[in-house]
Amino acid sequence: MESSLIDLVFRSDKRKNLLILLDSGSKNIDEIRDELDVTATSILPQIKKLTDSDLIVQEDRMYRLTVLGEFIIKKVKPLLSALEVVEKNNCYWTSHDLNSLPHHLLERISELGDCILIEPDLNHFYEPSQKIIDSMANAKIVSTLASYFNPAYLSLYVELGRKDAELSINFRQSVWDHLSNEHSNMIEELMGMDNVSFYISKEGIKISEITVTDKIMLLGLFDNNGKFDQQFILSFEPAALRWGQELFDYFKRLSKQVNKI
């Protein structure tokens, strides 16, 4: 019985899409046909299979999920969403180290939604993506953890700080040591701002960057060989912003705040 239900839900896009559609409420056959862009002839056999399995029921020419159907689709939808996230940028997820992500957030990877893969411009390999800079330019709130150093980001933080953006900046110890020695003027200026907080994270965190603003979530992981390749996942979806903030806060709790160089 369990195997047949798996086949019933996953081996037909029409059945799967119908269950997802009915999760939003009852529909008649015309609404089902129009919203799924199918013919009545092609969808009616699928409706019968779902009805025979007690996943949907017809009442007064309207189709709705049964209690069992509601239970199953509530479990299925996060899995389908997670598969969509991974499949869209499959090469990234399979070639990067996911061990750095807390298990409870990895289980909710579906919340990243419609992500964009940011790849380095080979003509400007050591410069941050202009798309990332543009996305952060007018941010009001920024939380960022970085395990590497890029001078362009430090200048951007100073600019945002001067615009009264709320900044929480978390650097790995080795990055902090470099900044303290080589860019002390900018660090001291940022430290003098009431709207800026600095943290130092432990060495060994296997994440290159997590940056969350009021508009974007940017995630960078080291590849499976532990190397930084300047590839990032970018999302603008509200759920992804909340997911990214939880990830930042997770590492923040493992870090110490610093108030002076």
Buried (B, 14 or more C-beta within 10 A) or exposed (E): EEEEEEEBBEEBEBBBBBBBBBBEEBBEBEBBBEEBEBEEEEBEEBBEBBBEBEBBBEEEEBBBBBEEBBEBBEEBBBEBBBEBBBEBBEEBBEEBBEEBBEEEBEEBBBBBBEBBEBEBEEEEEEBBBEBBBEBBEEBEBBBBBBBBBBBEBBEBBBEBBEEEBBBBBBBBBEBBEEBBEEBEEBBEBBBEBEBBBBBBBEEEBBBBBBBBBEBBBBBBBBBEEEEEBBBBBBBBBEBBBBBBBBBBEBBBEEBEEBEEE
